[in-house]
Amino acid sequence: MSEKTAARIAVIADTSLQRHVLQQALTGSGYQVVMNSDPARLDQETLNACETDLWLVDLAQSEDLPLVDSLMESASAPVLFGEGHAPERHSENYPRWERRLFGKLKKLVGDPSQAVGPSLEALLAEAQRPSRLDLPAALADTPLVAGEPARQVWLLAASLGGPAAVKAFLDALPGGLPVGFVYAQHIDASFESALPQAVGRHSQWHVNPARHGDPVRCGEVVVVPISYELGFSDDGQMQIAERGWPEPYSPSIDQMMLNLAQHFGALSGVIAFSGMGSDGSAAAAYVRRQGSVIWTQRADSCACPSMPDSLREAGYSSFSGDPRELAEALVNHLAEQCR
């Protein structure tokens, strides 16, 4: 199975701030920026020599440029006019701006997060069985029937680099914890069936597809469907909707965070692992208001830190660590609650 290469984007924008924000947003979401230039510095020869899959044109100060007219007439790659002035990266309007932009890019040049698939093969071939954390006495002494409905449910959220990080987290986590997980992973739908075995094969946790009308159970990780939105009924049963997720992400981590916090409130949490873009940032303030905690994978342990970085930089993350440190923090957090 061959790894998908990142789509190449050529940016033409007439303010340095716009060029900077677009560069950060595009590279952070897995696209390859092959040009990022002020139109005043471009000539026809440079345009002709640029090899790109898409031209992204964002003009705030100069609407009528002969060069852009020429590009529209001669470009072999599609030309997309941007979403206008980009908000500050940490403003509440930024996630909405980013979603609109990537909704369009995804339709025109594909979704970089779908390159996750080939990494599953490496996980399925991995023979190593890592060491597991010990179960603290406070939890070991608490009778727990594995498989009973979980009162506390946490979301594991990930994109590029996510399966390896989530596997490392689950490998370190002991069984017997009074919690269940839902796992939202940006991935091509063709790899959905391989995901449970890839991340769960060495752990004490049962990784299962979502089941309509059944609760999330203690000791299990429920993989969030890619094509259909997952929510919860008033009594905590999983509800797989007939509708898809809000664009542009499938599954939408923002929407999954909202659905989880709405039902479980302070008895829920979110751990954002390696991933591209800022999916999750728009819902974070609501999640925190519901009494839920948000933790993030530390940047130096991520294949792609954009997703956890955006939550950290906005002040929503209360703890960061590598996957094993996150597992240890969760064990201690649950033991403290038992005490």
C-alpha positions in Angstrom: 0.0 0.0 0.0 1.6 3.3 -1.0 1.7 6.4 1.2 -0.3 9.3 -0.3 1.9 12.4 -0.9 0.7 15.7 0.4 -1.1 17.9 -2.1 1.0 20.9 -3.3 -0.5 24.4 -2.8 0.8 27.6 -4.3 -0.3 30.7 -2.3 -0.6 34.2 -3.7 -1.6 36.7 -1.0 -0.9 40.5 -0.8 -0.4 41.0 2.9 2.4 39.4 4.9 0.1 38.5 7.7 -2.2 36.6 5.4 0.7 34.7 3.9 2.0 33.8 7.4 -1.4 32.5 8.6 -2.0 30.6 5.4 1.4 29.0 5.6 0.8 27.9 9.2 -2.7 26.6 8.5 -1.8 24.7 5.4 1.4 23.0 6.6 -0.3 22.3 10.0 -3.0 20.5 8.1 -0.7 18.3 6.1 -0.5 20.3 2.8 2.8 21.1 1.1 3.2 24.8 0.3 5.3 25.1 -2.8 5.0 28.9 -3.2 3.9 31.7 -0.9 4.3 35.1 -2.6 3.1 38.6 -2.9 1.6 39.1 -6.4 3.7 42.2 -6.8 6.8 40.0 -6.8 5.6 37.5 -9.3 6.0 37.4 -13.1 4.5 35.1 -15.7 7.7 33.0 -16.0 7.6 32.2 -12.2 3.9 31.2 -12.5 4.6 29.0 -15.4 7.5 27.2 -13.6 5.5 26.5 -10.5 4.5 22.8 -10.1 1.3 22.8 -7.9 -1.9 20.9 -7.5 -3.9 24.1 -6.6 -3.4 27.9 -6.6 -4.8 29.6 -3.5 -5.3 33.3 -4.2 -6.1 35.6 -1.3 -6.2 39.3 -2.2 -7.2 41.9 0.4 -5.7 45.1 -1.2 -5.6 44.5 -4.9 -8.6 43.0 -6.7 -7.8 43.5 -10.3 -4.4 42.1 -11.2 -3.4 41.2 -14.8 -1.3 38.4 -13.4 -4.3 36.8 -11.7 -6.4 37.1 -14.8 -3.6 35.4 -16.7 -3.4 32.7 -14.1 -7.2 32.1 -14.4 -6.9 31.6 -18.1 -3.7 29.5 -18.3 -3.4 27.5 -15.1 -3.6 23.7 -15.5 -4.3 23.3 -11.7 -7.6 24.6 -10.1 -7.6 28.2 -8.8 -9.3 28.8 -5.4 -10.0 32.2 -4.1 -9.5 32.2 -0.3 -11.8 33.0 2.6 -10.7 36.6 3.0 -8.8 38.1 5.9 -7.7 35.3 8.2 -8.6 35.8 11.9 -5.9 35.6 14.6 -5.0 32.0 15.2 -6.3 32.0 18.8 -9.5 34.0 18.1 -12.9 32.2 18.3 -13.4 32.9 14.6 -10.3 31.0 13.5 -11.7 27.5 13.6 -14.7 28.5 11.5 -12.5 30.2 8.9 -10.2 27.1 8.8 -13.1 24.7 8.4 -14.5 26.7 5.5 -11.1 26.8 3.8 -10.4 23.1 4.3 -13.9 22.1 3.3 -13.0 23.6 -0.1 -9.5 22.2 -0.3 -10.7 18.7 0.7 -13.1 18.7 -2.3 -10.5 20.0 -4.7 -7.3 18.2 -3.7 -8.2 15.6 -1.1 -7.7 15.2 2.6 -4.1 14.8 3.9 -5.4 13.0 7.0 -6.3 10.0 4.9 -2.6 9.2 4.6 -3.0 7.7 8.1 -3.9 4.3 6.5 -0.5 3.0 5.6 0.7 3.5 9.2 -1.8 0.9 10.3 0.2 -1.8 8.5 3.2 -1.0 10.6 1.2 -1.2 13.8 -0.3 -4.6 12.7 3.2 -5.9 12.1 4.6 -4.7 15.4 5.5 -7.6 17.6 6.7 -5.7 20.7 4.4 -5.9 23.8 5.2 -2.8 25.9 5.2 -2.8 29.7 1.9 -1.9 31.3 1.3 0.5 34.3 0.3 -1.0 37.6 -3.3 -0.6 38.8 -3.2 1.5 42.1 -4.6 -0.1 45.2 -7.5 2.4 45.4 -8.7 1.0 42.0 -7.7 -2.6 42.6 -9.8 -2.7 45.8 -12.9 -1.3 44.0 -15.0 -4.1 42.6 -15.5 -3.5 38.9 -17.5 -5.6 36.6 -15.8 -5.3 33.2 -18.5 -4.7 30.6 -20.8 -2.8 32.8 -22.0 0.6 31.4 -19.4 3.2 31.9 -20.5 6.2 34.0 -17.4 8.0 32.9 -16.5 8.2 29.2 -13.4 9.9 27.7 -12.8 10.9 24.1 -9.5 9.9 22.4 -9.1 12.4 19.4 -6.5 12.0 16.7 -5.5 12.6 13.1 -2.1 12.1 11.4 0.1 10.1 13.7 -2.9 9.2 15.8 -3.1 5.4 15.6 0.5 4.9 16.9 0.0 7.4 19.7 -3.4 5.9 20.8 -1.9 2.4 20.6 1.0 3.5 22.9 -1.5 5.0 25.3 -3.7 1.9 25.4 -0.7 -0.4 25.7 0.4 1.4 28.9 -3.1 1.5 30.4 -4.0 -1.3 32.8 -7.4 -3.0 32.6 -9.8 -2.7 35.5 -10.4 1.1 35.2 -13.9 2.5 35.8 -14.0 4.2 32.4 -14.9 3.7 28.8 -13.5 5.5 25.7 -14.8 6.7 22.4 -12.0 7.1 19.8 -12.4 9.6 16.9 -9.7 9.2 14.3 -9.5 11.2 11.0 -8.9 8.4 8.5 -10.0 7.1 5.1 -13.1 5.0 5.4 -11.4 2.1 3.7 -9.1 1.7 6.8 -11.9 1.9 9.3 -12.3 -1.9 9.8 -8.5 -2.3 10.4 -8.3 0.4 13.0 -9.6 -1.6 16.1 -7.1 -4.4 15.7 -4.2 -2.1 14.9 -4.6 0.0 18.1 -5.9 -2.7 20.4 -3.8 -5.8 19.7 -1.4 -5.6 22.6 -3.7 -3.9 25.2 -6.1 -5.1 27.8 -8.8 -2.9 26.2 -11.4 -4.2 23.8 -11.5 -1.9 20.8 -15.0 -2.2 19.1 -17.1 -0.5 16.4 -19.9 1.7 17.7 -23.2 -0.1 18.4 -26.5 1.7 18.1 -28.7 1.5 21.2 -25.9 0.1 23.5 -23.9 2.0 26.1 -20.1 2.5 26.1 -18.9 -0.1 28.6 -16.1 -0.2 31.1 -12.9 -1.7 29.6 -13.7 -0.9 26.0 -12.8 1.7 23.4 -15.5 2.4 20.9 -14.3 3.6 17.5 -16.4 6.5 16.3 -18.0 5.9 12.9 -16.4 7.8 10.0 -19.6 8.2 7.9 -22.3 8.8 10.5 -22.5 11.1 13.5 -22.4 9.4 17.0 -24.4 10.9 19.8 -26.0 9.6 23.1 -29.6 9.2 24.2 -30.8 10.6 27.6 -30.0 7.2 29.2 -26.5 7.1 27.7 -27.1 4.7 24.8 -25.0 5.3 21.7 -27.1 6.8 18.9 -25.7 6.4 15.3 -27.4 9.1 13.3 -28.5 8.7 9.7 -26.7 12.0 8.9 -23.0 12.5 8.3 -20.7 14.7 10.3 -20.5 18.5 9.7 -18.0 19.3 7.0 -15.1 19.2 6.5 -13.9 16.5 9.0 -15.1 12.9 9.2 -15.5 12.2 12.0 -15.8 15.8 13.4 -13.9 15.9 16.7 -15.6 19.2 17.5 -19.0 17.6 17.1 -18.0 14.5 19.0 -16.7 16.7 21.9 -20.0 18.6 22.0 -22.1 15.4 22.0 -20.0 13.7 24.7 -19.9 16.8 27.0 -23.6 17.4 26.5 -24.5 14.0 28.0 -21.6 13.1 30.3 -20.6 16.6 31.4 -18.0 16.5 34.2 -17.9 12.7 33.9 -16.1 13.0 30.6 -12.7 14.1 29.4 -10.9 14.7 26.1 -7.3 13.6 25.2 -6.1 15.2 21.9 -3.3 13.1 20.3 -1.1 13.8 17.3 -3.0 15.4 14.4 -3.3 18.1 11.8 -5.4 21.3 11.8 -7.4 22.6 14.7 -10.5 20.2 14.8 -11.6 20.3 18.5 -10.7 23.9 19.2 -14.2 25.3 18.4 -15.9 23.0 20.9 -13.3 23.3 23.7 -14.8 26.3 25.6 -18.2 24.5 25.8 -16.5 21.3 27.0 -14.6 23.1 29.7 -17.8 24.9 30.8 -19.5 21.5 31.3 -16.8 20.6 33.8 -14.9 18.3 31.5 -11.1 18.3 31.3 -8.9 18.5 28.1 -5.4 17.0 28.0 -3.0 17.0 25.0 -0.1 15.0 23.7 3.1 16.8 24.1 4.4 18.3 20.8 7.8 16.6 20.8 6.2 13.2 20.9 3.7 13.9 18.0 4.1 13.0 14.4 2.1 16.2 13.8 1.4 18.6 16.7 -1.0 21.1 15.1 -4.2 19.7 16.7 -2.9 19.5 20.3 -0.9 22.7 19.9 -4.1 24.7 18.9 -5.8 23.5 22.1 -2.7 24.3 24.2 -2.1 27.7 22.7 -5.7 28.7 23.3 -5.4 27.8 27.0 -7.8 24.8 27.0 -5.3 22.0 27.9 -4.7 21.4 31.6 -2.1 18.7 31.1 0.3 17.6 28.4 2.5 14.5 28.1 3.6 11.7 25.8 1.1 8.8 25.4 2.5 6.8 28.4 2.5 9.9 30.6 -1.1 10.6 29.6 -2.0 7.0 30.5 -0.3 7.4 33.9 -2.1 10.7 34.6 -5.4 9.1 33.8 -4.8 6.2 36.1 -3.8 8.6 38.9 -6.8 10.8 38.2 -9.2 7.9 38.4 -7.5 6.6 41.6 -7.9 10.0 43.2 -11.6 10.0 42.4 -12.0 6.5 44.0 -10.2 7.7 47.2 
